[in-house]
Amino acid sequence: MPSRDVRPATQLPTVVALEAQVAEALRAQLAEVADRAVLTIIDEVPSYAGALSGRMGEVIRNAVQLALGGFLTLATRQHGNAPKAPAIEGAYQLGRGEARSGRTVEALLAAYRVGARVAWRDMADAAVGAGIAPAQLARFAELVFAYIDELSAASVAGHTDELESSGRVRQRNLERLARALLTGAPADAVNAAAERADWVPPGALTAVVLPESQVSHALTALDPLTLQPTDDVAGLPDGHALLLVPTTGSATARRTLLQSLRGTDAVVGPGVPWLEAAASYRRTLRCAALGLDGLVDSDDHLAALVLSADPSAREDLRARVLAPLADLRPATAEKLTDTLRSWLLHHGRREAVAEELFVHAQTVRYRVGQLREVYGDRLEDPAFVLDATLALA
């Protein structure tokens, strides 16, 4: 498919007309600036980790060098328009290649922002060292960011065209794969869906539920093979999205995932074998229902999840455990309930109970005596102790 005519909002009216010695100093550092830009992109944009290796690494390097070379041609023009078609075409083809590699347009634009920052810093240092005039330096900066805007627009157009031509089919297949995983389809059907989507199954998948407004930010830091179901997902709260993130299932991979989601209000489910992704999603929903704020790791709230799994059953258990206190005055029953709970959780350590309840140890001794009168030998029965601990925890 031929590239479309890209006309971004920002055009390039600025004429810098760099002096010969400044242009020569910049051109001498062109390769180094390009390499530093690529290395910084790979370091700061997680989706580009490992991009230096293989054919795509060469494509990225060549695109950056072509872009910088085209910029210097523009910066040294004396008037009118200098030809920039090769750089624009290179940016367009880079966008198409990034779409084929599975990287998002958000990751691509993040790479442009990082690359522009590094290139401007290095080129400005070289230009100042070569004696560029202050007024000319200001026009130089204007041209840098206008040029980056044109390249970004060209890459976005290429990315969009690639998705429209070949990516739409793959996206539909990825949607079918996500639906098969979430509905518990047979393993052979899920494997077939993964093959049709050209999606390589990971060691594990982790469900992540987060506000829709934070999805774009999160995707720039996550594995490009992350699945994002966009059809109606059963149980998903309004205004929220579901991501199924590939991981290895290891503790290190989980720490990396949580670090990638810092600054979001995501609820992160357990890492499970990829065919069991629906189980991770179900637990994520239960954890989201706890109403916790910020980034939430469901692994840190397993006890709360167990206790909240069947609220009505827990209420029935609590009523049964506290039934012997029903005939006491409400104030007395409340004090003894608090004492029983603390006594169970502190394994009968009187001083710890007294400290938690802000009472004297003798008061604790008196109340425990009252509890023994009411409950008798049941306080020593492991089954009752378990029921009471669950009911009052």
NORKA-V849300 format. One record per helix or strand. SS is the DSSP state (h for helix, s for strand). FROM is the first residue (numbers start at 0). TO is the last residue. If there is no record, write none. Layout:
{{SS	FROM	TO} {SS	FROM	TO}}
This chain:
{{h	19	27} {h	29	43} {h	45	47} {h	53	74} {h	84	99} {h	104	128} {h	133	181} {h	186	195} {s	203	210} {h	211	218} {s	226	226} {s	239	246} {h	250	259} {s	266	271} {h	273	287} {s	295	296} {h	297	306} {h	310	324} {h	329	344} {h	349	356} {h	360	379} {h	381	391}}
